[in-house]
């Protein structure tokens, strides 16, 4: 088999993730804009956002047993098809000027739920396809994460342009087509039985008792692994504070200190570019990096400095430079985290354990926005950023201090089950 043939399934999955991610970024701008245009209500806009994200996070964490029965590839295809249909219905009703708020909430909830299940299925597809491509997990995860970063980096500005030029409804239609495109790409490039034959590895029946028993099995495994628990706790806390920065501190800084909304976009774009560069750098270097030291140092250097920069500086160039450099450092740990997860979690449990870990990353997001607003209003932007920066600094010192983090350098310390094919895992 040629190198191109071996790598096509993995590259197809990454390409589909890039396309659907860019489409999702379009809707992240277009749907709230559509709600504001049609209702004029900020409360309704927030309700629609919650209705999409809550089912997404819930299904990420709980769809594992169902995904095991349906199959990874099949779940990805079905989830994206249903998401395409739900988003297309939003476009159609919006174009007809007949989109009640209740219908919109229901449609985005359906789209969020099936996207959560599809994303829970896509992550465990990476290791067997990486083996087929003869690439390390670090490289495969780096490219996969890079696709997500690139999708956001391109999709968000593009959404603003499209909404201005063709309106929110057409922009939402493009998102629907992006899901269909992802389905076509994965169906064409990821084989049904690759790299081993399709043999069921779980009991075919899934009643309520079996469903919750399998969820508990995944949670028991997660509770017993101190490194994975430490990773999850660190991700929750850093995401919470990062959300406070992006949703509150940066906009307030741009509005009150710099008096220029463009500054918000410049600094955010610099951070996104840096993250993309860091992820791709790690994908390229792969196994040559010492995991523990690289993870610990890059996490420490990436996390706290942006808070202190926003607290003390008004120069857009200086703050953007800090955000870019910290973004590069911040992109490096993602492929390492993914590779460690694949090594420590048996393939039979990956949909449940990795889904729970990925969903946990979103737990701090709504709290971060609320906390950032309360801090900025209560103590002022400077002290809010300093306080958040100190907490971030203390949290990100932990990988350098506590011995459990050195297990990042010990692959294979947890028992591993045989790799399964993408359709039946």
C-alpha positions in Angstrom: 0.0 0.0 0.0 1.4 3.4 -1.0 1.9 6.2 1.6 -0.9 8.2 0.0 -3.3 5.3 0.3 -2.3 4.7 4.0 -2.7 8.4 4.9 -5.9 9.1 3.0 -8.3 7.9 5.7 -6.7 10.0 8.4 -6.3 13.1 6.2 -9.9 12.6 5.1 -11.1 12.7 8.7 -9.0 15.8 9.4 -10.3 17.5 6.3 -13.9 16.7 7.2 -13.3 18.1 10.7 -11.8 21.3 9.2 -14.8 21.8 6.8 -17.5 21.1 9.4 -15.6 23.2 12.0 -15.5 26.2 9.7 -19.2 25.8 9.0 -19.9 25.7 12.7 -17.9 28.9 13.1 -20.2 30.5 10.5 -23.3 29.5 12.4 -21.8 30.7 15.7 -22.0 34.2 14.2 -24.9 33.9 11.9 -27.5 32.3 14.2 -27.1 34.8 17.1 -27.3 37.6 14.5 -30.4 36.1 13.0 -32.0 35.9 16.5 -31.1 39.5 17.2 -32.4 40.7 13.8 -35.7 38.8 14.2 -36.4 39.3 17.9 -34.1 42.1 19.1 -33.7 40.2 22.4 -30.4 39.5 24.0 -32.1 37.1 26.3 -33.4 35.1 23.3 -29.9 35.1 21.8 -28.5 33.7 25.0 -31.2 31.1 25.2 -30.5 29.8 21.7 -26.8 29.6 22.5 -27.5 27.6 25.6 -29.9 25.3 23.8 -27.2 24.4 21.3 -24.3 23.9 23.7 -26.0 22.1 26.6 -27.0 19.1 24.5 -23.6 19.1 22.8 -21.8 18.8 26.1 -24.3 16.3 27.5 -24.0 14.0 24.5 -20.2 14.3 24.4 -20.2 12.9 28.0 -22.9 10.3 27.8 -23.2 9.0 24.2 -20.3 6.5 24.5 -22.3 3.3 25.0 -24.6 4.2 22.1 -21.6 5.1 19.9 -20.1 1.7 20.7 -23.2 0.0 19.4 -23.6 2.1 16.2 -19.9 2.3 15.4 -17.6 5.3 15.1 -17.7 5.9 11.4 -21.4 5.3 11.2 -22.1 7.6 14.2 -20.0 10.4 12.6 -21.9 10.1 9.3 -25.4 9.9 10.9 -24.7 12.8 13.3 -23.4 15.1 10.6 -26.3 14.2 8.3 -28.9 15.0 11.0 -27.0 18.2 11.9 -27.1 19.2 8.2 -30.9 18.7 8.1 -31.5 20.6 11.3 -29.3 23.6 10.2 -31.0 23.5 6.8 -34.4 23.8 8.4 -33.1 26.9 10.3 -32.1 28.4 7.0 -35.3 27.5 5.3 -37.6 28.9 8.0 -35.4 32.0 8.3 -35.5 32.6 4.6 -39.3 32.2 4.7 -39.5 34.7 7.7 -41.3 32.0 9.6 -38.9 31.0 12.4 -40.6 31.0 15.8 -38.2 31.1 18.7 -39.4 27.7 20.0 -38.7 26.1 16.7 -35.2 27.6 16.5 -34.4 26.4 20.0 -35.5 22.9 19.2 -33.6 22.8 15.9 -30.3 24.1 17.4 -30.7 21.6 20.3 -31.0 18.7 17.8 -28.0 20.0 15.9 -26.0 20.4 19.1 -26.9 16.9 20.4 -26.0 15.0 17.2 -22.8 17.0 16.8 -21.9 16.0 20.3 -22.4 12.3 19.5 -20.5 12.7 16.2 -17.5 14.4 17.9 -17.5 11.7 20.6 -17.1 9.2 17.8 -14.5 11.1 15.8 -11.8 11.3 18.5 -11.4 7.5 19.0 -11.1 7.1 15.2 -7.7 8.8 15.2 -5.4 6.1 16.8 -6.2 3.3 14.4 -6.0 5.6 11.4 -2.7 7.0 12.7 -1.4 3.4 12.9 -2.5 2.9 9.3 -0.7 6.1 8.2 2.4 5.1 10.2 2.2 8.4 12.1 2.6 9.0 15.8 -0.4 9.9 17.9 1.2 13.3 18.6 1.4 14.1 14.8 -2.2 12.8 14.2 -3.7 14.7 17.2 -1.6 17.8 16.3 -3.0 17.9 12.7 -6.5 17.2 14.1 -6.3 20.0 16.6 -4.7 22.2 14.0 -7.7 21.7 11.8 -10.0 22.9 14.6 -7.8 26.0 15.1 -7.7 26.8 11.4 -11.4 26.4 11.1 -12.1 28.9 13.8 -9.4 31.2 12.5 -10.9 31.3 9.0 -14.6 30.7 9.9 -15.1 33.6 12.3 -13.9 36.4 10.1 -15.5 34.8 7.1 -18.8 34.6 9.0 -18.8 38.4 9.5 -18.1 39.0 5.9 -20.8 36.6 4.7 -23.4 38.0 7.1 -22.8 41.5 5.8 -22.8 40.5 2.2 -25.5 37.8 1.9 -27.3 37.8 5.2 -27.5 35.4 8.1 -29.8 32.9 6.4 -27.5 32.2 3.5 -24.6 31.9 5.9 -26.5 29.3 7.9 -27.2 27.4 4.6 -23.4 27.3 4.0 -23.0 25.7 7.4 -25.5 23.0 6.5 -23.6 22.3 3.3 -20.4 22.0 5.3 -21.8 19.1 7.3 -22.8 17.4 4.1 -19.3 17.9 2.7 -17.9 16.3 5.8 -20.1 13.3 5.4 -19.1 12.9 1.8 -15.4 13.2 2.6 -15.5 10.6 5.4 -17.7 8.2 3.5 -15.3 8.4 0.6 -11.9 8.2 2.4 -12.5 6.2 5.7 -13.2 2.6 4.9 -15.8 0.7 6.9 -13.4 -2.0 8.1 -10.0 -0.3 8.6 -7.6 -1.6 9.7 -9.2 -4.8 11.0 -12.4 -6.7 10.3 -15.7 -5.6 11.6 -16.4 -7.8 14.6 -18.7 -6.6 17.4 -16.8 -6.1 20.6 -19.6 -5.1 22.9 -23.0 -6.7 23.7 -25.5 -5.9 21.0 -28.3 -5.1 23.3 -28.4 -1.7 25.1 -31.0 -1.4 27.7 -31.1 1.3 30.4 -29.2 -1.0 32.9 -26.4 -1.8 30.5 -26.2 1.8 29.3 -25.6 3.2 32.8 -23.4 0.3 33.7 -21.1 1.1 30.8 -21.1 4.8 31.7 -20.1 3.9 35.2 -17.3 1.7 33.9 -15.8 4.6 32.0 -16.1 6.9 35.1 -14.5 4.3 37.3 -11.5 4.1 35.0 -11.2 7.9 34.9 -11.4 8.1 38.7 -8.7 5.5 39.1 -6.2 7.3 36.8 -4.7 10.2 38.8 -2.9 11.6 35.7 -6.1 11.8 33.6 -8.0 13.3 36.6 -5.2 15.9 37.0 -5.4 16.7 33.3 -9.1 17.1 33.5 -9.0 19.4 36.5 -6.3 21.6 34.9 -8.3 21.8 31.6 -11.5 22.8 33.4 -9.8 25.6 35.4 -7.7 27.0 32.5 -10.7 27.0 30.2 -12.7 28.8 32.8 -10.2 31.6 33.1 -9.5 31.7 29.4 -13.2 32.2 28.8 -13.2 35.1 31.3 -10.4 36.6 29.3 -12.0 36.2 25.8 -15.6 37.0 26.8 -15.1 39.8 29.3 -11.5 41.1 30.0 -10.4 41.6 26.4 -13.6 43.3 25.2 -13.5 45.6 28.3 -9.8 46.3 27.7 -10.5 47.2 24.0 -13.5 49.4 24.9 -12.3 51.1 28.1 -8.5 51.3 27.7 -7.8 51.3 23.9 -11.2 52.7 22.8 -11.0 50.6 19.6 -13.0 47.5 18.8 -10.5 46.5 16.2 -8.0 45.9 19.0 -10.1 43.0 20.3 -10.0 41.3 16.9 -6.3 41.9 16.4 -5.4 40.4 19.8 -7.8 37.5 19.4 -6.4 36.8 15.9 -2.9 36.9 17.2 -3.7 34.4 19.9 -5.4 32.1 17.3 -2.5 32.3 14.9 -0.1 31.4 17.7 -2.2 28.5 18.8 -2.3 27.1 15.3 1.5 27.5 15.0 2.1 25.7 18.3 -0.2 22.8 17.4 1.4 22.3 14.0 4.9 22.6 15.5 4.1 19.8 17.9 2.6 17.7 15.1 5.8 18.1 13.1 8.2 17.4 16.0 6.1 14.5 17.2 7.8 12.0 19.5 11.1 13.9 19.6 9.8 16.2 22.3 10.3 15.2 26.0 6.6 15.1 27.0 6.6 16.0 30.7 9.0 18.9 30.5 7.5 20.2 27.2 4.0 20.1 28.6 4.9 21.6 32.0 7.0 24.5 30.6 4.7 25.4 27.7 1.6 25.3 29.9 3.3 27.6 32.4 4.5 30.0 29.8 1.2 30.1 27.9 -1.3 30.7 30.6 -0.7 33.6 33.0 1.2 36.2 31.0 -1.8 37.4 28.9 -3.7 38.3 32.0 -0.8 40.4 33.3 -0.3 42.0 29.8 -4.0 43.1 29.7 -3.7 44.4 33.3 -0.7 46.6 32.7 -0.5 47.6 29.0 -2.6 49.6 26.6 -0.3 49.0 23.6 -2.2 46.9 21.1 1.1 45.7 19.4 2.7 44.7 22.7 -0.4 42.8 24.0 -0.9 41.2 20.6 2.7 40.0 20.6 2.3 38.5 24.1 -0.9 36.7 23.0 0.8 35.4 19.9 3.8 34.0 21.7 1.7 32.6 24.5 -0.6 31.1 21.8 2.4 29.2 20.3 3.2 27.8 23.8 -0.5 27.1 24.4 -0.8 25.0 21.2 2.0 22.7 22.1 0.3 20.7 25.0 -2.8 19.7 23.0 -1.2 16.9 20.9 0.7 15.7 24.0 -2.6 15.5 25.9 -4.3 13.6 23.1 -1.4 11.1 22.7 -1.4 10.4 26.5 -5.1 9.8 26.5 -4.9 7.3 23.7 -2.1 5.4 25.4 -3.7 5.3 28.8 -7.3 4.6 27.9 -8.1 1.1 26.5 -9.7 1.3 23.1 -13.0 -0.3 24.4 -13.4 2.6 26.9 -12.3 5.5 24.7 -15.8 6.7 23.6 -16.8 6.9 27.3 -13.7 8.2 29.0 -12.5 10.6 26.3 -16.0 11.8 25.7 -16.3 12.7 29.4 -12.9 14.4 29.4 -13.7 16.4 26.3 -17.1 17.4 27.7 -15.5 18.5 30.9 -13.5 21.1 28.9 -16.8 23.0 28.4 -17.9 22.9 32.1 -16.1 26.1 33.0 -17.1 28.1 29.9 -20.4 29.5 31.2 -19.0 30.0 34.7 -15.9 31.8 33.2 -18.1 34.4 31.5 -20.1 35.0 34.6 -17.1 35.1 36.9 -15.2 37.5 34.5 -18.1 39.9 34.4 -18.5 39.9 38.2 -14.8 40.4 38.8 -14.4 43.2 36.2 -17.4 45.0 37.6 -16.6 44.4 41.3 -12.8 45.1 41.5 -12.0 46.7 38.1 -10.3 45.3 35.1 -6.7 45.6 36.4 -7.2 43.7 39.6 -9.6 41.2 38.0 -6.8 40.3 35.5 -4.1 40.2 38.1 -6.2 37.9 40.4 -7.1 35.6 37.5 -3.4 35.6 36.4 -2.2 34.7 39.8 -4.7 31.8 40.0 -3.6 30.7 36.5 0.0 30.9 37.5 -0.5 28.7 40.6 -2.5 26.2 38.7 0.0 25.8 35.9 3.0 25.4 38.2 1.4 22.1 39.3 2.8 20.0 36.5 6.4 21.1 37.5 5.8 20.3 41.1 3.7 17.2 41.6 5.1 13.8 40.7 2.0 12.5 39.1 2.6 14.7 36.1 5.9 12.8 35.3 3.7 10.0 34.1 3.4 11.9 30.9 6.8 10.5 30.1 5.8 6.9 30.8 3.6 5.6 27.9 2.1 2.2 28.4 1.8 2.6 32.2 -1.9 1.8 31.9 -3.3 -1.4 30.5 -4.3 -1.2 26.9 -6.8 -3.2 24.8 -6.3 -4.0 21.2 -7.0 -1.2 18.7 -10.4 -1.4 17.1 -11.5 -0.4 13.6 -13.3 3.0 13.2 -16.6 1.3 12.4 -17.0 -1.0 15.4 -14.9 0.5 18.1 
